[in-house]
Amino acid sequence: MAVSEMQLKSALDTLKTTGVRITPQRHAILEYLIESMAHPTADDIYKALEHKFPNMSVATVYNNLRVFRESGLVKELTYGDNASRFDFVTSKHYHIICESCGKIVDFHYPGLDEVEHLAAHVTGFKVNSHRLEVYGTCPDCAEKATKLQ
């Protein structure tokens, strides 16, 4: 069984144990999120699946994303005025975001977990989580900028 198939089965099992009915649309949205590395918006998901489900609305996608978020399967990533993007929760990771095109790429850096311990120690807070975003220019946009010069 491939990794994405195992992740899908595990996610569907999680939904079932919380009493969530697995509809074909729910299954397809979840599968799309697992396979997509692009951190899609609800609109991206809708456009990718509308040919399979012509009667599905954008509201259906949003409602399912809310269910997935509440079940802990999906993180909603909000960046200022832009539409929320959604990330299937696989493991702790961080994001680097292109300021030109908006592309979001995951990266892992386990040393940053120490930030939570330090923050708790210095402030006395009980830390629940943290989020780190790094901003820059992706290789594609940097190459385009170089060609324009």
DRENPA-3360 file (N, C-alpha, C; in nm, 2 decimals, always signed):
BEGIN
1 = MAVSEMQL = +0.08/-0.12/+0.00/+0.00/+0.00/+0.00/+0.09/+0.12/+0.00 ~ +0.06/+0.22/-0.09/+0.14/+0.34/-0.10/+0.12/+0.43/+0.02 ~ +0.21/+0.52/+0.04/+0.20/+0.61/+0.15/+0.07/+0.69/+0.15 ~ +0.04/+0.75/+0.03/-0.09/+0.83/+0.03/-0.21/+0.75/+0.05 ~ -0.21/+0.62/+0.01/-0.32/+0.53/+0.03/-0.33/+0.50/+0.18 ~ -0.22/+0.48/+0.25/-0.22/+0.46/+0.39/-0.27/+0.58/+0.47 ~ -0.23/+0.70/+0.42/-0.27/+0.82/+0.49/-0.42/+0.84/+0.47 ~ -0.47/+0.81/+0.35/-0.62/+0.82/+0.32/-0.69/+0.73/+0.41;
9 = KSALDTLK = -0.65/+0.60/+0.42/-0.72/+0.50/+0.50/-0.72/+0.55/+0.65 ~ -0.61/+0.60/+0.69/-0.60/+0.64/+0.83/-0.69/+0.76/+0.86 ~ -0.69/+0.86/+0.76/-0.78/+0.98/+0.77/-0.93/+0.94/+0.77 ~ -0.96/+0.84/+0.68/-1.10/+0.80/+0.68/-1.14/+0.73/+0.80 ~ -1.05/+0.65/+0.86/-1.08/+0.58/+0.99/-1.10/+0.69/+1.10 ~ -1.02/+0.79/+1.10/-1.03/+0.90/+1.20/-1.17/+0.96/+1.19 ~ -1.21/+0.99/+1.07/-1.34/+1.05/+1.05/-1.45/+0.96/+1.09 ~ -1.44/+0.83/+1.06/-1.54/+0.73/+1.10/-1.56/+0.72/+1.25;
17 = TTGVRITP = -1.44/+0.73/+1.32/-1.45/+0.72/+1.47/-1.51/+0.84/+1.53 ~ -1.51/+0.95/+1.46/-1.57/+1.07/+1.52/-1.71/+1.09/+1.47 ~ -1.76/+0.98/+1.40/-1.90/+0.98/+1.36/-1.93/+1.06/+1.23 ~ -1.83/+1.09/+1.15/-1.85/+1.16/+1.03/-1.87/+1.06/+0.92 ~ -1.98/+1.08/+0.84/-2.02/+0.99/+0.73/-1.93/+1.02/+0.62 ~ -1.88/+0.91/+0.55/-1.79/+0.93/+0.44/-1.87/+0.93/+0.31 ~ -1.89/+1.05/+0.25/-1.95/+1.07/+0.12/-1.85/+1.06/+0.01 ~ -1.89/+1.03/-0.11/-1.80/+1.03/-0.22/-1.72/+1.17/-0.24;
25 = QRHAILEY = -1.79/+1.28/-0.21/-1.73/+1.41/-0.22/-1.62/+1.43/-0.11 ~ -1.66/+1.39/+0.01/-1.57/+1.40/+0.12/-1.44/+1.31/+0.09 ~ -1.46/+1.19/+0.04/-1.35/+1.10/+0.01/-1.26/+1.17/-0.09 ~ -1.32/+1.23/-0.20/-1.24/+1.29/-0.31/-1.17/+1.41/-0.26 ~ -1.23/+1.49/-0.18/-1.16/+1.61/-0.13/-1.05/+1.58/-0.04 ~ -1.06/+1.48/+0.05/-0.96/+1.43/+0.13/-0.84/+1.37/+0.05 ~ -0.88/+1.29/-0.05/-0.77/+1.23/-0.13/-0.70/+1.34/-0.21 ~ -0.77/+1.44/-0.26/-0.70/+1.55/-0.33/-0.60/+1.62/-0.24;
33 = LIESMAHP = -0.65/+1.65/-0.11/-0.56/+1.72/-0.02/-0.43/+1.64/+0.01 ~ -0.45/+1.51/+0.03/-0.34/+1.42/+0.06/-0.24/+1.42/-0.06 ~ -0.29/+1.41/-0.18/-0.20/+1.40/-0.29/-0.14/+1.54/-0.34 ~ -0.21/+1.65/-0.30/-0.16/+1.78/-0.34/-0.06/+1.83/-0.25 ~ +0.05/+1.88/-0.31/+0.16/+1.94/-0.23/+0.15/+2.09/-0.24 ~ +0.05/+2.14/-0.31/+0.04/+2.28/-0.34/-0.03/+2.37/-0.24 ~ -0.08/+2.31/-0.13/-0.16/+2.38/-0.03/-0.27/+2.45/-0.09 ~ -0.37/+2.38/-0.15/-0.47/+2.44/-0.23/-0.57/+2.53/-0.15;
41 = TADDIYKA = -0.64/+2.62/-0.22/-0.75/+2.69/-0.16/-0.87/+2.61/-0.18 ~ -0.98/+2.65/-0.12/-1.11/+2.57/-0.14/-1.15/+2.58/-0.29 ~ -1.13/+2.70/-0.35/-1.16/+2.72/-0.49/-1.08/+2.62/-0.58 ~ -0.95/+2.61/-0.55/-0.86/+2.52/-0.62/-0.92/+2.38/-0.62 ~ -0.96/+2.33/-0.50/-1.01/+2.20/-0.48/-1.14/+2.18/-0.56 ~ -1.23/+2.28/-0.55/-1.35/+2.28/-0.62/-1.33/+2.27/-0.77 ~ -1.24/+2.35/-0.83/-1.21/+2.34/-0.97/-1.15/+2.21/-1.01 ~ -1.07/+2.15/-0.92/-1.00/+2.02/-0.96/-1.11/+1.91/-0.96;
49 = LEHKFPNM = -1.21/+1.92/-0.88/-1.31/+1.81/-0.86/-1.44/+1.83/-0.93 ~ -1.47/+1.95/-0.98/-1.60/+1.98/-1.03/-1.64/+1.89/-1.15 ~ -1.54/+1.84/-1.23/-1.57/+1.75/-1.34/-1.62/+1.61/-1.29 ~ -1.57/+1.57/-1.17/-1.62/+1.44/-1.11/-1.75/+1.46/-1.04 ~ -1.77/+1.58/-0.99/-1.90/+1.60/-0.91/-1.96/+1.73/-0.96 ~ -2.03/+1.73/-1.07/-2.09/+1.85/-1.13/-2.19/+1.92/-1.03 ~ -2.25/+1.84/-0.94/-2.35/+1.90/-0.85/-2.29/+1.95/-0.72 ~ -2.16/+1.94/-0.71/-2.09/+1.98/-0.58/-2.07/+2.13/-0.59;
57 = SVATVYNN = -2.09/+2.20/-0.48/-2.08/+2.35/-0.48/-1.95/+2.38/-0.40 ~ -1.90/+2.51/-0.41/-1.79/+2.55/-0.33/-1.82/+2.54/-0.19 ~ -1.95/+2.57/-0.15/-1.99/+2.56/-0.01/-1.97/+2.42/+0.04 ~ -1.99/+2.32/-0.04/-1.97/+2.18/+0.00/-1.82/+2.16/+0.03 ~ -1.73/+2.21/-0.05/-1.59/+2.20/-0.03/-1.55/+2.27/+0.11 ~ -1.60/+2.39/+0.13/-1.57/+2.47/+0.25/-1.63/+2.39/+0.37 ~ -1.75/+2.33/+0.36/-1.80/+2.26/+0.48/-1.72/+2.14/+0.51 ~ -1.68/+2.07/+0.41/-1.59/+1.95/+0.43/-1.46/+1.99/+0.49;
65 = LRVFRESG = -1.40/+2.10/+0.44/-1.27/+2.14/+0.49/-1.28/+2.18/+0.64 ~ -1.40/+2.24/+0.68/-1.42/+2.27/+0.82/-1.43/+2.14/+0.90 ~ -1.50/+2.04/+0.85/-1.51/+1.91/+0.92/-1.37/+1.85/+0.94 ~ -1.29/+1.85/+0.83/-1.15/+1.80/+0.84/-1.07/+1.87/+0.94 ~ -1.08/+2.01/+0.94/-1.01/+2.09/+1.03/-1.04/+2.06/+1.18 ~ -1.17/+2.04/+1.20/-1.22/+2.01/+1.33/-1.18/+1.87/+1.38 ~ -1.16/+1.78/+1.28/-1.11/+1.65/+1.32/-0.96/+1.64/+1.33 ~ -0.89/+1.75/+1.30/-0.75/+1.75/+1.32/-0.67/+1.70/+1.20;
73 = LVKELTYG = -0.74/+1.68/+1.09/-0.68/+1.62/+0.97/-0.62/+1.73/+0.88 ~ -0.67/+1.85/+0.89/-0.63/+1.95/+0.80/-0.60/+2.08/+0.88 ~ -0.49/+2.15/+0.83/-0.46/+2.28/+0.89/-0.51/+2.39/+0.79 ~ -0.57/+2.50/+0.84/-0.61/+2.61/+0.76/-0.49/+2.71/+0.77 ~ -0.44/+2.75/+0.66/-0.33/+2.84/+0.66/-0.38/+2.98/+0.60 ~ -0.37/+3.08/+0.69/-0.42/+3.21/+0.65/-0.30/+3.30/+0.64 ~ -0.30/+3.38/+0.53/-0.19/+3.47/+0.51/-0.25/+3.60/+0.46 ~ -0.27/+3.69/+0.56/-0.32/+3.83/+0.52/-0.45/+3.82/+0.45;
81 = DNASRFDF = -0.46/+3.90/+0.34/-0.59/+3.91/+0.26/-0.61/+3.79/+0.17 ~ -0.51/+3.71/+0.15/-0.53/+3.60/+0.05/-0.63/+3.49/+0.10 ~ -0.68/+3.42/+0.01/-0.77/+3.31/+0.05/-0.70/+3.21/+0.13 ~ -0.77/+3.14/+0.23/-0.70/+3.04/+0.31/-0.66/+2.93/+0.22 ~ -0.55/+2.87/+0.26/-0.50/+2.75/+0.19/-0.51/+2.63/+0.29 ~ -0.51/+2.51/+0.24/-0.53/+2.40/+0.33/-0.42/+2.30/+0.31 ~ -0.38/+2.24/+0.42/-0.26/+2.15/+0.43/-0.30/+2.03/+0.51 ~ -0.29/+1.91/+0.44/-0.32/+1.79/+0.51/-0.21/+1.77/+0.62;
89 = VTSKHYHI = -0.25/+1.74/+0.74/-0.16/+1.73/+0.85/-0.09/+1.59/+0.84 ~ +0.04/+1.59/+0.81/+0.12/+1.47/+0.80/+0.21/+1.46/+0.93 ~ +0.29/+1.56/+0.94/+0.39/+1.57/+1.05/+0.41/+1.72/+1.07 ~ +0.48/+1.75/+1.18/+0.52/+1.89/+1.21/+0.61/+1.94/+1.10 ~ +0.58/+2.05/+1.04/+0.66/+2.10/+0.93/+0.63/+2.25/+0.92 ~ +0.72/+2.32/+0.85/+0.71/+2.46/+0.84/+0.69/+2.50/+0.69 ~ +0.67/+2.62/+0.66/+0.64/+2.67/+0.53/+0.73/+2.78/+0.48 ~ +0.77/+2.77/+0.36/+0.84/+2.88/+0.29/+0.75/+2.93/+0.18;
97 = ICESCGKI = +0.72/+3.06/+0.17/+0.62/+3.12/+0.08/+0.69/+3.21/-0.01 ~ +0.66/+3.20/-0.14/+0.71/+3.29/-0.24/+0.63/+3.42/-0.24 ~ +0.69/+3.53/-0.23/+0.62/+3.66/-0.22/+0.58/+3.70/-0.36 ~ +0.63/+3.64/-0.47/+0.59/+3.67/-0.60/+0.47/+3.60/-0.65 ~ +0.47/+3.46/-0.64/+0.36/+3.38/-0.70/+0.27/+3.32/-0.59 ~ +0.31/+3.32/-0.46/+0.23/+3.27/-0.35/+0.25/+3.12/-0.33 ~ +0.34/+3.06/-0.40/+0.37/+2.91/-0.39/+0.42/+2.89/-0.24 ~ +0.37/+2.78/-0.18/+0.40/+2.74/-0.05/+0.47/+2.60/-0.05;
105 = VDFHYPGL = +0.59/+2.59/+0.01/+0.66/+2.46/+0.01/+0.69/+2.43/+0.15 ~ +0.67/+2.30/+0.19/+0.70/+2.25/+0.32/+0.85/+2.23/+0.34 ~ +0.89/+2.25/+0.46/+1.03/+2.21/+0.50/+1.03/+2.16/+0.64 ~ +1.12/+2.07/+0.68/+1.13/+2.02/+0.81/+1.26/+2.07/+0.88 ~ +1.24/+2.11/+1.00/+1.36/+2.16/+1.08/+1.33/+2.13/+1.22 ~ +1.37/+2.01/+1.27/+1.33/+1.97/+1.41/+1.38/+2.06/+1.52 ~ +1.49/+2.13/+1.49/+1.55/+2.21/+1.60/+1.45/+2.32/+1.64 ~ +1.36/+2.36/+1.56/+1.27/+2.47/+1.60/+1.17/+2.43/+1.70;
113 = DEVEHLAA = +1.15/+2.30/+1.74/+1.07/+2.25/+1.84/+1.11/+2.31/+1.98 ~ +1.24/+2.34/+1.99/+1.30/+2.40/+2.11/+1.24/+2.54/+2.14 ~ +1.19/+2.60/+2.03/+1.13/+2.74/+2.05/+1.02/+2.73/+2.15 ~ +0.93/+2.63/+2.14/+0.82/+2.61/+2.23/+0.87/+2.60/+2.37 ~ +0.97/+2.52/+2.39/+1.02/+2.50/+2.53/+1.08/+2.63/+2.59 ~ +1.16/+2.70/+2.50/+1.22/+2.83/+2.54/+1.11/+2.93/+2.57 ~ +1.01/+2.94/+2.48/+0.90/+3.04/+2.50/+0.83/+3.01/+2.63 ~ +0.80/+2.88/+2.66/+0.73/+2.84/+2.78/+0.81/+2.88/+2.91;
121 = HVTGFKVN = +0.94/+2.85/+2.90/+1.03/+2.87/+3.01/+1.04/+3.02/+3.04 ~ +1.06/+3.10/+2.94/+1.08/+3.25/+2.95/+0.96/+3.32/+3.00 ~ +0.84/+3.28/+2.94/+0.72/+3.35/+2.97/+0.62/+3.29/+3.07 ~ +0.64/+3.16/+3.10/+0.55/+3.09/+3.19/+0.43/+3.05/+3.12 ~ +0.41/+3.07/+2.99/+0.30/+3.03/+2.92/+0.30/+2.87/+2.91 ~ +0.18/+2.82/+2.89/+0.17/+2.68/+2.85/+0.15/+2.68/+2.70 ~ +0.25/+2.64/+2.63/+0.25/+2.66/+2.48/+0.18/+2.54/+2.42 ~ +0.08/+2.57/+2.33/+0.00/+2.47/+2.26/+0.06/+2.43/+2.13;
129 = SHRLEVYG = +0.11/+2.53/+2.06/+0.17/+2.51/+1.92/+0.24/+2.64/+1.88 ~ +0.30/+2.63/+1.76/+0.36/+2.75/+1.71/+0.36/+2.73/+1.55 ~ +0.38/+2.84/+1.49/+0.38/+2.84/+1.34/+0.49/+2.93/+1.29 ~ +0.56/+2.88/+1.19/+0.68/+2.95/+1.14/+0.66/+2.96/+0.99 ~ +0.67/+3.08/+0.94/+0.67/+3.10/+0.79/+0.79/+3.18/+0.75 ~ +0.85/+3.13/+0.64/+0.97/+3.20/+0.59/+0.93/+3.25/+0.45 ~ +0.96/+3.38/+0.42/+0.92/+3.44/+0.29/+1.04/+3.46/+0.21 ~ +1.02/+3.45/+0.08/+1.13/+3.47/-0.02/+1.08/+3.46/-0.16;
137 = TCPDCAEK = +1.17/+3.43/-0.25/+1.13/+3.42/-0.39/+1.17/+3.28/-0.44 ~ +1.07/+3.21/-0.50/+1.10/+3.07/-0.54/+1.19/+3.07/-0.66 ~ +1.25/+2.95/-0.69/+1.35/+2.95/-0.80/+1.28/+2.99/-0.93 ~ +1.16/+2.95/-0.96/+1.09/+2.99/-1.08/+1.08/+3.14/-1.10 ~ +1.03/+3.20/-0.99/+1.02/+3.35/-1.00/+1.15/+3.42/-1.01 ~ +1.25/+3.37/-0.94/+1.39/+3.43/-0.94/+1.44/+3.42/-1.08 ~ +1.42/+3.30/-1.15/+1.47/+3.28/-1.29/+1.40/+3.38/-1.38 ~ +1.26/+3.40/-1.36/+1.19/+3.49/-1.45/+1.24/+3.63/-1.43;
145 = ATKLQ = +1.27/+3.67/-1.30/+1.32/+3.81/-1.27/+1.46/+3.83/-1.34 ~ +1.54/+3.72/-1.34/+1.67/+3.74/-1.40/+1.66/+3.75/-1.55 ~ +1.57/+3.69/-1.61/+1.55/+3.70/-1.76/+1.50/+3.83/-1.80 ~ +1.42/+3.90/-1.71/+1.37/+4.03/-1.74/+1.47/+4.14/-1.73 ~ +1.58/+4.11/-1.66/+1.69/+4.22/-1.64/+1.78/+4.23/-1.75;
% end
